[in-house]
Amino acid sequence: MALRRYLATEVALDHADGLLTRREALRRLGTLGLTAVAASGLLSACADAAPAPAAPSAPPTPAPAAPDYDVAAATARTEAVTFPGGTGSMSGAFAAAQNPKGAVLVVHENRGLTDHIRAVTGRLAGDGYTALAPDLLSRAGGTAGAPDATAALGAISEADLVADLRSGLAELGRRASGAGLGAVGFCFGGGMVWQLLNSGPSDLAAAAPFYGPAPDNPTFTGAKAAVLGIFAEQDTRVNAGRDTLDRALTAANVTHEFVTEPGANHAFFNDTGPRYNPTAATDAYRRLLAWFDTHLG
């Protein structure tokens, strides 16, 4: 399962970055189905690939840059909603734009429906795109009730996750009747946008996966959305699948463009995370809006 492998590597990289203890990382990898030996090997491999620590004489790391938009105002535009899902009620965050130019499904990272994703949803609405961020942990009781979002997502099949995204797309179409439909996703969510595109025909007119893992053997049969793939120069793990994606999109005659943000690493768009890169994030968001303006307007 491509996404489960991806989620396991996310845990290992968080440990390499000092965000998780070894004990907690091993526990989470165990919930994703890895044996103790396999988990230890993955942690070692990711630790070996991590950048060397700065020399003691290096200057202190500067404070993280502030986002270039009003996070509080963006978040305030959203409201909690529920809607029919594949196996029951789904929850999510919704923000309606005034005079919408289109409507966008926002797919969250492996930590679930966080405040950051709510802010992205409201930010899109402020820029003219009605937006809905479904909680893909709704099957597990919702993000707020999941003690380990990554493990809970890993326990859901890719088919069920795609079915829930399609439910979200249908709800978005109902709430924004007549609007062109787009999708954007980040990290795990970017991978889910690729999975959605690879799952057969849909109502998507445009999509923008941010540094998401490629599906196994993608064909994109039936996909009609214009795709803007956003990558990060230093994200070698995800970039390894870029050529596969390009060939499959070309073979399927899908309009697409790939952008690699220089000097940026995986998850550079998340302004609450340690890899936030404001220059790359600003440029990627500008490109995202321009893509949606062209293909959803």
Secondary structure, DSSP 8 states (H G I E B T S, - for coil): -HHHHHHHHHHHHHHHTTSS-HHHHHHHHHHTT--HHHHHHHHHHHHHHS-----TTS---------SS-HHHHHHT-EEEEEE-SSSEEEEEEE--SS-SEEEEEE--TT-S-HHHHHHHHHHHHTTEEEEEE-TTGGGT-GGG-S-HHHHHHTS-HHHHHHHHHHHHHHHHHHTTT--EEEEEETHHHHHHHHHHTTS--SEEEEEEES----SS---TT---EEEEEEETT-HHHHTTHHHHHHHHHHTT--EEEEEETT--TTTT-TTSTT--HHHHHHHHHHHHHHHHHHH-
